[in-house]
Amino acid sequence: MSKIGKINISIPEKVKVAFNGNLLNIEGPLGKKSLNIDTKIFELKIEEGKSVSIKPKSINQDTKRLWGMNRSLVNNAIIGTSSGYSKILELSGVGYRATLKGKQLNLQLGFSHDINFDIPDSVKITVEKQTIIKINGSDKQEVGMIASKLKSLRPPEPYKGKGIKEQGQYILRKEGKKK
């Protein structure tokens, strides 16, 4: 039995969930999302628009693996369309700053050139200070991927802690040279 898969998913008041064929359509205040669910393996029940449950038709090793993942995907889509996801990145280092220029995020990260990052339409990026970037969106995977791409432009280094890190991320610091 899947520990995660057994739990029912509660649907917020503003979100509408409909299931036709293999597609699960989720519509909320922040957008629409449709998920493809394999009806040969799983049985999906929507109970009075208040909760969703997903159960496998037969339990074996393959369905045990997929059960929790499919439940998490449905839950993430419902949360994304109702409240959305956000990540906050911090730039730390002398001269490190970010600015928005139209549909591009301009980053100065200590290189000889500026880095222009194209912002996708489904994600909203705001620069609160010059050193704090906030990424908002309805798709958890896309928000995480964009945060990961931005962090990979200048990962935090262990000696001075310079680089792009998530808010609250701990950087293991190393001691420098000794005389």
SULLIN-V475430 format. One record per pair of residues at least 4 apart in sequence whose C-alpha atoms are under 7 Angstrom apart, sorted by the first residue. I is the first residue (numbers start at 1). GAP is how many residues later the second one is. If there is no record, write none. Layout:
i: {I;I}
gap: {GAP;GAP}
//
This chain:
i: {1;2;2;2;2;4;5;5;5;5;8;8;8;9;9;9;9;10;10;10;11;11;11;11;14;14;14;15;15;15;16;16;16;17;17;17;17;18;18;18;19;19;19;20;22;22;22;22;23;23;23;23;24;24;24;25;25;25;26;26;26;26;27;27;27;27;28;28;28;29;29;30;30;30;31;32;33;38;39;41;41;42;42;42;42;43;43;43;43;44;44;44;45;45;45;46;46;46;47;47;54;56;56;59;59;60;61;62;63;66;67;68;69;70;71;72;73;74;75;76;76;77;77;78;79;79;80;80;80;80;80;81;84;84;85;85;85;85;86;86;86;86;86;87;87;87;88;88;88;88;88;88;89;89;89;89;89;89;89;90;90;90;90;90;90;90;91;91;91;91;91;91;91;92;92;92;92;93;93;95;96;96;96;97;97;97;97;97;98;98;98;98;98;98;98;99;99;99;99;99;100;100;100;100;101;101;103;103;104;104;104;104;105;105;105;105;106;106;106;106;107;107;107;108;108;122;123;123;124;124;124;125;125;125;125;126;126;126;127;127;127;128;128;135;136;137;139;140;141;142;143;144;145;146;147;148;149;151;151;151;154;154;155;155;155;156;156;156;156;156;157;157;157;158;158;158;158;159;159;159;159;161;165}
gap: {63;4;62;65;66;64;49;62;63;66;43;44;45;42;43;44;66;40;41;42;4;38;39;40;14;15;68;12;13;67;10;11;12;8;9;10;32;6;7;8;4;5;6;4;14;15;16;17;11;12;13;14;10;11;12;8;9;10;6;7;8;52;4;5;6;54;4;53;54;52;53;51;52;108;50;49;44;4;4;15;16;12;13;14;15;11;12;13;14;9;10;11;7;8;9;5;6;7;4;5;17;7;11;4;5;4;4;4;4;4;4;4;4;4;4;4;4;4;4;4;64;4;62;4;4;5;4;5;58;59;60;57;53;54;51;52;53;55;48;49;50;51;57;47;48;49;44;45;46;47;78;79;43;44;45;75;76;77;78;41;42;43;74;75;76;77;5;6;40;41;72;73;74;4;70;71;72;69;70;15;12;13;14;10;11;12;33;34;7;8;9;10;29;32;33;6;7;8;28;31;4;5;6;27;4;5;15;16;12;13;14;15;11;12;13;14;8;9;10;11;7;8;9;6;7;15;13;14;11;12;13;8;9;10;11;7;8;9;5;6;7;4;5;8;7;6;4;4;4;4;4;4;4;4;4;4;4;4;13;14;9;10;8;9;10;5;6;7;8;9;4;5;6;13;14;15;16;14;15;16;17;10;4}
//
